[in-house]
Amino acid sequence: MHVVRSAIPSLILALAVVAGLAVAGVPVCAAAVTPDPAGSPYDAATTRELQTLITKQLDAFNRADAPAAESFATPQFRDKYPDPATFFAMVKENYAPLFKPRSTHFEDISDSPHGPLQKMTVVAADGTVWTAVYIFERISGEWRISGCGLMKQDGQDI
């Protein structure tokens, strides 16, 4: 049975996850590139650019390259941590599924009042399935990751 879902509840959920984590004081951080889906508010080049940022940050996590991983975040986000090693430790503790995942898959990209939202399905090393929602901000003409919400998909271990 094929179920068609509206993108609106998905967007509301994504915004709620990112906003809820930020309000609660939980760190909100930062795959193959997929083409621009039909109906996306962003052109294919922008979508590729955003997805490439995520991919490069994941690669830096997997190489344990803290300065490179931190470099993809906005300056405002980086300012929350005294150095790249502290940022990296926070990510390892709070975003373990993003380290050496079995697989990642980009889902839809949407717009929010705070910038683009890119959803990504993550199959963690332990087989658990997660949804990551990244938010971006343009700084001096370049996109940077300004936050990431991570939510486990119940009953979807692989």
N, C-alpha and C positions, 0 to 999 in steps of 0.2 A: 504494500500500500504506500503510495507516494503522498506525502502531506506537504501542502504549500503553506508557508508561513508568511505573514506580513512582516516587512522590514521595520515597521514602526515599533512593535513591542521589543524587538531586538535592540533598536537604538535606545529606547527608554531604559532597558536593562543595562546596556553598556554605559550610558551616562550615570545611572544610579550606582553602578559598581565603582566607577572612577570617582565620582563625587563622594560616595559613602566612605571609601577608603581614605580619601583626603581629609574629610571631616573628622573621621575617627582617629586621625593621626598616624594611620598606617602608611609606611613609605609607598609611594606610587612612582615606579621607575619606568626605565627602559632597561632556511625557508626558500623556498623558491619563489621567484617573482612571477606573479600571474598577471594577465592582461586586465585592462580596465573592464569591469563588469557593466553590462547594460544598465543605464539609469544611474550610474555613479555621478556624484557631483564634481568629481575630479577627472581630468583627462588622463590618458594612459601614461604619459610621461611623469606626471605628478604621482600617480599611483605607484609606478615603478620606483620612483625616488624614495617614497615613504617606505615601501616594502624593503628596498635595499638597505635603508638605515637600520631597520629591525634585523635583517639578516646579518649585517656587519656587526651589530652589537652582540647578537647571539654567537657569532664566530669569536668575538673578543672574549666573551664569557668562557667559551670552551677552550680557549688558549690560556685562560687565567691572566689575561692582559687587562688589568684594572684601568690603567690610564686610557687605553683605547676604548674600553666599554663605557667609561664615564664621558668620553668626548662626544658621544652621540646625544647626550642629554642637554637640556637648556641650561644656560648659566644660572638661572634662578634655582633649578633643581640641584645642580652641582654645588651651589653655595650652602646647601643644607648639610654637607659633609665636609669635614676638615681636609680630607685628602682622598685620592682614588681608592686606596686600600680600604678605607672605611665605607665608601660607597659600595665597593665590591663585596665586602663582608655582609652588608645589609641585603644586597641582592641575593647572595648565596643563602642567607637565612630565610628570607621572605619569599623568594621566587625560585626555589630549587627546581621546579619543573622546567625552567628555561635553560638549565645546565645539562648539556649532552642529551637532549631529547631524542627519542626514537624517530620522531617525525614532526614536522610542522606543516600547516596548510593555511594560506591566507584565505579568509572569507571576505565578506563584503566590507567596503569602505563607505563611510557616511560622514556627514558634516555635523558639527555641533557649534554652539555659540563660542566655544573655546578653541576650535580648530578641528582638523580631520580626525576621525576615529577609524582605526584599522583593527578589525577582529582577526584573530588567528587561532586555529585549533592546534593544540600541542598534545602529542602523546609523549608523556614523560618517560624517562629511563625505566621506571618501575611499571609502566603500562597504564598508568592512570591518564585519563583524558581531561584536559583543561581548556578553557577559553581565555585567551589573553586579549585585552582591549587596550590598544595603544592610542595615546592622544599626542598630537604634534602642535608645534608652534613655529612660525617663521621668524627667525632672528637674523637681522642683517642680510636678508635675501636667501638664507639657507634654512631648510627644515631641520628641527631638532625634536627629540622625544621629550615631551613634558610630563608624561605620566604613563603608567601601565597598571591596569587592574587584572587580577588573575582569579579565576573562579573554576573550581573543580566541577566536572560534569558527573553528577551522581549516577551510579550504576553503569558507567561506560568504560570500565577498565578493559584494556586489551591485553 
